[in-house]
Amino acid sequence: MRSGTKVAIAGGVFAVVAGGVGYGAVNVWNGITGGRQTSTSETGAERRSGPVTGEEVDATAKGFLAAWAEGDPVKAAQFTNDPAGAQSALAGHATETHVTGLKATAGTPTGATVPFTVSAVVSYDGVRVPWTYESELKVVRGLTTGQPRVDWKPAVMHPALKNGESLKVTSSGAPQIKAVDRDGEELTAEAYPSLGPVIDQLRKRYGAEAGGTPGVELVASAEGDGADRTLLTLREGKAGTVRTTLDADMQAAAEKQVKKYAGSSVVALQPSTGEIRAVANNRTDGYNAAFMGTQAPGSTLKIVTAAMLMERGEVSATSPAQCTPEASWYGRAFTNDDGFSLKESDTFTTAFARSCNTAFIKRIDEVDDHTALPATARDVFGIGLTWNVGVPTHDGTIPAEDGVETAAQYIGQGKVQMNVLNIASVTATAKTNTFKQPVIVPLSLDDREPARAARGLSPSVGKQLRDMMRATASYGTGAQAMATVRGDKGAKTGSAEVDSQSTPNSWFTAFADDMAAAAVVQAGGHGSDAAGPLVAAVLNAR
């Protein structure tokens, strides 16, 4: 066993063993706190400051682990910097996990961080299963008392716990599922890590309908719409099969590509059907940002803005570009990347292909309707409608804003909130003239109704829009990224400025024949720098 402190229950008597010397739990409690937590104002002692000492880390960790293993959440919580939150969570742990014989073995601290191993037996409905896992705690100095405290968060109880989650044993949850791709190939979170949260949500929604039976499991139970995550299986249930629209080859390509870029997400879908073929994220928190993210998409939104301008007759693909280095709206100056401009003889197609911001800002006066862009986004591209994809999604937001916000939204900034599923769908609509709500399981699985846009793009506007995207892919800002992509192809790049970042987010969306994809890379720079190659590689896997 590693050197350190061992906390255990033996023969019903709790003991803490440190360096081979044992002493009772009450002595530990009294030795640290004098029987109860006291403030410096009560004791008259000098309020401590500065980093916690090794002695404080050792004593605080021992006291917390001792009280927890003893089954006293009130006592354990007093060793933390959030007594109320910790007490509630630890009390729930004691009653909901059906744990007996809890033991905690502390390892050697690294600074203020103390690793420890928990072992116990989970007993439920006649089943007894050993449960062992590793976690860690960090000791900090209390802000008000100056005393050492365990920095409380749910992950102290189990490293897989996130904020808003708790542990419980259940035999009434949704049955396990076997998720398969459109050709019947099994999709697992082990083989395709990005699908973990997706499979969890599919299980929550369709497990009971897929022919499976529930087992007995210890789960991380989420609040709201979150799906339970299995941490320990006490008794196996029977998994039901859920067929998705995903394509295993494209999913594998998406998983491989997002690994190259921290904070990246990508979605691929088929424009003619709306069926999602791949979804992948590279994140440390397990959040499905590809479906649930909300951030400005930058110039990829110019697909929608261009469609709105052409539908209203304010511009055509062959209109003069009006691309100057700078344009102002309500006193705010908008510029182009590196301050470039185009010749008067250049067309709006070139302005689109080169992603000229000012060519779009200059058209606001002609439109004279701050609701025009949100209306086109909703009525033609389905943005802001309620989508029934099969798992939870954020379906895009473009509020009707006046003043300077109107100009910012024309180029995908301001209060526009999108994710790569939304932008991939925008590209799919541009490819076919018709919004097809994205789906990840067939609509027939549960007879759900898809969102339906009020109208499609006119054939003339649709053709012009696709031609402008083709120009972007052939000689515009997307040319380098799309060089290896075969077939009929078009693209749009985007760079989204974020106040807290020195480098913008990289956005890219494209179509190739009957496939559309979009990607974002956090702080990835220009759209063609990071997101572009990611999208191209996924399209090449079709």
Buried (B, 14 or more C-beta within 10 A) or exposed (E): EEEBBBBBBEEEEBBBBBEEEEEEBEEBBEEBBEEEBEEBEEEEEEEBEEEBBEEBBBBBBBBBBBBBBBBBBEBBBBBBBBBEBBBBBBBBBBEBBBBEEBBBBBBEBEEBBBBBBBBBBBBBEEBEBEBEBEBBBBBBBBEEBBBBBBBBBBBBBBEBBBEEBBBBBBBEBBBBBBBBBBEEBEBEBEEBBBBBBBBBBBBBBBBBBBEBEBBBBBBBBBEEEBBBBBBBBBBEBEBBBBBBBBBBBBBBBBBBBBEEBBBBBBBBBBBBBBBBBBBBBBBEEBBBBBBBBEBBBBBBBBBBBBBBBBBBEBBBBEBBBBBBBEBEBEEEEBBBBEEBBBEEEBBBBBBBBBBBBBBBBBBBEEBEEBBBBBBBBBBBBBBBBEBBBBBBBBBBBBBBBEEBBBBBBBBBBBEBBBBBBBBBBBBBBBBBBBBBBBBBBBBEBEEBEBBEBEEBBBEEBBEBBBBBBBBBBBEBBBBEBBEEBEEEBBBBBBBBBBEEEEBBBBBBBBBBBBBBBBBBBBBBBBBBBBBBBBBBBBBBBB
